[in-house]
Amino acid sequence: MTARADGLALSRIVAGMWRMSEWDMAPQQRLAFIEQCLELGVTSFDHADIYGGYGVEALFGEALALKPALRERMQIVSKCGIKLLSPNRPGHTIQHYDTTAAHITASVENSLRQLRTDYLDLLLIHRPDPLMDFDEMAATFTRLRGEGKVRHFGVSNFSRHQFEALNRRIALATNQVEFSPLHLAPMFDETFDGLQDLGVAPMIWSPLGGGRLFSGGDAAGERLRAVIQQVADEVLRPFASVVFAWIMQLPCKPVPLTGSGRIAAIEEAVQATQFTLSRQQWFEILRAARGHEVA
C-alpha cells in the first residue's frame, strides 16, 4: 500500500475500470474479477462518472452488491467535472466542463448510488476547467467530507500551478496524469517535481500508452519497444512489468493504473512491485523514449 500524509492508502497498482463496459462480463464474472484483484493486493479501483457512457459505475456496483462485505477491503476512486454528450444525459447539448458546487455534489450523489456505496475514498476533478473557482471547489470538498460522502480529494490532468493553487486551499491526495515511455511530459514540465516536493504521489493513467507500446508505430516506436524487450530479457520479467517498474522507480512514487479486464495483465503489473531496474537500464529506456542521449 502507498500511504499518504492525509491518511489515504491506495494499493501500489490501481485497477482502472474505464473499459469495464467493453469486457462483456456478467455480474458474477465482474465480482470474480474484483475478488481476484483483491487477492493480488490490488485493492484500489479507479472510476469516473463518464466511463462507459455513464455506465461503468453501475456495472461495478451491481457486482459489489453480490458481496457487499468486499467494500471494506477496497478503495473506490471516482472523478467528475466533464459533461459528455450521451443518450444517458439528454440534457447535455455541448461537451463541456462543470466544476460548480452543484455539479460536483450531484455527480457524487449519483456515483454513490451507482456504486452502491455510502462514500468514495477519493474524488478527483477530471480535467481543469477554465471556469473553475478554486475557493468554491475547496468549499464543496470540505462540505462533502463533513457529510461523510468523500474522504479524500484530488485532481486529474492538472498543471503544477493549478494543483498547487487548489492544494493551498484544501489538501489534495494526488494528481492523476498521463505518463508512459510514449508520453514523458510530466517528467519535464515540473508536474512530477512539484508533487515530489509536496510529498504527493501522482496516479498514472495510460502507463502502457494505451497499448501502443506493444505494436504499431513508427521506427522510433520500434526502437523503444526493442530496448524495453532487451531489458525484460535481462531481468527475466514480462515486457509490461518492466514498463510499470520503470514508471514506479521515479522518486515521486507514481501509482500506475491498469486498464485491462484480464487478470494476467493485472498480475504483470503487480510483478513490477517486486523488482527494480538498474540505473543504467532505466536510462536506456529513457534514451530510447526520447530518441537522444541526456545532455
N, C-alpha and C positions, 0 to 999 in steps of 0.2 A: 504493500500500500504506500501511496505517496501522501504524507500528512502535510497539511498547510497550517500556517500560524493561526488561522481563524478557526481551526478545528475540523475543517473539511478533509476527508480522506478518500481519495479515489484509488482504484486499482491501477497498477503500473501500465497496464494496457486497458483501454476502454473499448467496449463493443459498440460500434456505430450502427444505428438502426435505420438509417435513411433509406436503405433499399429493401427493407423488410417486405413491403408490398409486392416486390418482384420475386420473392423467394418461393411463392406458391406453396406455403406451408399451411396445414390445418392447425387449429388451435392447439391440439395436443403435441404436434411437431414443434410449434413455436415454444411451448412450455419445455419440451425436452431440450431444445437449443439453449434456452435460458439456463436450465439446470446444468447443462454441460459447460457453459461459460463459467458458472459459479464454481464448479468443480475444478476448473483450471485456474481459479483465482482471479478471473475477470469478473469483478463484482459491480462495475460501473457501466451503465447503459446510456448512450447518447441519443437524444431525440431532438426534434423541433416540431412546432405546431404544424408547419407546412409540409413536412415529409410525407411522401406518398399522396400528394394532393389533399393534405389534411387528413390522411387516413392511417398512418403508421402507429400513432399513439393508441388508437382504438384497438389495433391488432395486438399490440403488446399488452394492453390492459385486459383484453379478452383472455389471453394466455395466463396472465398473472392471476386472474380471477379463479382459475382452476386450482391454484395453490397459493392463496394469499399470504401464507406464512413466509414465503420467499422474500416478501418486501423488506423484511427486517435484515436480510443478508445482502442487500444491494443498495446502490446509489443510483438515483434516476436524475439525469440531466436533461433539461429541455431549453428551447430557445423561442424567442418571439421577436416581433418588430418588423417582419416582412408581411405584406399583404399580397398574396398571389391571385391572379385570375384563375378561378376554379369553379366547376359546377357545384362544388360544396360550399362556395362562398359567393352566391349570386349578387350580393351587394357590392362586390369589388368591381369597379369599372375601369381601373387602371392599376397596374402593378406598382406598388409604392411602399415606402417605409412608414411606420407609425410607432413612435416611442412615447406617445402620450400616456398619462396615468391611466386613462380609461381603457386604452387598448391593451397595455401591459396587464392590467388587472383582469380584463375579460379573457385574455389569452391564457393566463394562469388558471383561472377558474375552469376553462374548457379543458386544458391539459389535465388537470386533476380528475375531471370527470372521465375523460377518455382513458387515462392510465389507471383509473380505479384506485387512486391513492389519495391520502389526506394531505400530502406535502411533496414538494420537489426538494431534492438535496441541493440542486444547483440550477439556477435560471440564468441564461445568457441573453443579452441583446444580440440578435443575429448579425446585423450589419450596422455600421454607423449611419445615422440618419442626419441629413443636412439641417433638419428642423429640430433635432434633439436638444432638449433643455436639461443640462446636467443636474441642476437643482431639483427639477421635477422628477427626473428619473431616480435620483438618490432618495427623495422623499417617498416615492412609490415603493422602492425596495424596502425602506425602513418599515413602512406600514405593513407590507406583505410578510416581512419577518415577524413583526409584532403579532400578526394574526396567526402565525404558525404555518403559513401556507408554503413558504420558501425559506430554506435555512441558510443558503449561501448564494452569492450573486457574482456574475462575471460578464464578460463581453466576448464577441467573436468578430474577427476581421478588423479590429480597431488599430489605428496607428499608435505609436508610443505616446504621442501627445494626448490623443483622445483618451487612451487608457488612463494616463496619469491625471487628467483633468477630472474624470469621474471618480477615480480612486481616492482623490483628495477629499471627496465628499462622502464616500462610503467605501469601506474596504472591499476590494474585488478579489475573487479567488483565482481567476485565470483570464487569459485572452486566447481564444481558440482560433488558430490561424492555419492557413495552408502552408505546408512545408514538405519538401522532399528533395532528393538529388536533382529533380527536374524543376524545382521552384525554390530558389535559395534566398529570396528577398528578405525574409525576416532575420537572416543571419547578418545582413549587411545594412539594413535600414534602421537600426537601433531597437527594433522590436524585442529581440532576444536579450540584448544588452540591458535594456531598460527593465525588463522583467527580472533578470538575474539580480540586478541592483536592488530590486524591491523584495527579493525572495519569493517571487510568484512564479509558479511553473506554468508554462503555456501548454494548452492542449493542441494537438496537431491533427488537422484533417487532410485527407488525401496523401498519406505518407508514401504510398506506392505510386503516386502520380496518376491516380485513377486507373491503374492497371497498365499505363503506358510504359512503365519500366520493363514489363515482361515481353512486349512485342511491338512491332511497328516502329515508326520514327525514322529519322534521317541518320546519316553517318555518325554524327556526334552522339546520338542516342545509342547507336550500336556500340560505339567505343565505351560509353558509360556502362552499358549492360555487360560488356566483356570484362571490364575491371571489377564490377561487383561480383560477377561469377568467379573470377580468379580468386578474390578474397574469400568467397564462400567455400571454394575448394580448399583453400589454405586452412581455414578454421573448421572445416568439416561440418558446416551448418547450411541450412537451406538459404537460397537466394533472398527470399523475403525477410528471413530472420536477420540477415546481415544489414539490410536497409533499416529495419527497425532499430537494431543495435547502434548503427551509425547515428541515427537521429537522437537516441536516448543518451548518447555519450556527451552531448552538449551540456555545459555546466549549468544551464538554466533548467535542467531536469525536465525536458519535454515529456508529455504524456500522449502517446500516439493513439489514434482511433483505428480500429479495423473497419472494413466496410462489407464484409463477406458473411454469408449465411452458412458457409462451410466450416465445420469445427476444425478440420485440418488446417485451414488458413488461420484460425484463431490460435491454434497450437503453435504454428510457426512464429506468430507474433510474440507469444509468451516465451518461446525459446530465447528470444533476444534479451530477456531479462537475466539470462544465465551465463552470459559471456560478454567480454569487451574486446574491441579491436585494438591492435597496437596503434600507436600514434601514426606510424608510417602507413599502415593500411587505411586508417581514417583519411589521411591526406591524399592517398592515391585515389580514393573515391571522390574527394572534393576536387582534385585536379581534373579528373575525368568529367565531373559535372560542370565545371567552369570552362574547360577547354584550354586552360593555360596554367602554368606554374604560379605559385604565390610569388609576389614581388620580392 
